[in-house]
Amino acid sequence: QSEGVSNIFNIPLSGHSGPHASRTGPEAFRQAVHQVALQIENFEPDIIFLSAGFDAHEEEDKALGCSASGGLYLREEDYAWLTTEVVSLADRVCAGRVVSVLEGGYNPSVLRRCVRAHVTSLFRH
């Protein structure tokens, strides 16, 4: 096995199939995060880098006129939950070291709300 291969985790989620389809939506997203978290705990990184993108928000589809969310239909509370989970994971495996970089979103109103939820969760912990 080549170096780096063991630290890539892909959890397929169905896209473009509506909020109630199997393996899509916020619940499927949260289940996938838990699966990846287990792998990260086993990997024991020195630091966690978080690319904070918000284009899976349910309102991004409306802003772009297409299915940018990939069928995940996330909301601010999902991003806040994810941030809390990542910070908690970092506390367990790498002395709380997390670097978060804003990746973006397309709808300025959604981006503003999601960034607020994300940053609040970063510092609440």
PyMOL commands that set and color helices and strands:
alter all, ss='L'
color gray80, all
select helices_A, chain A and resi 5-7+25-43+60-64+76-93+108-124
alter helices_A, ss='H'
color red, helices_A
select strands_A, chain A and resi 48-53+98-104
alter strands_A, ss='S'
color yellow, strands_A
deselect
rebuild
show_as cartoon
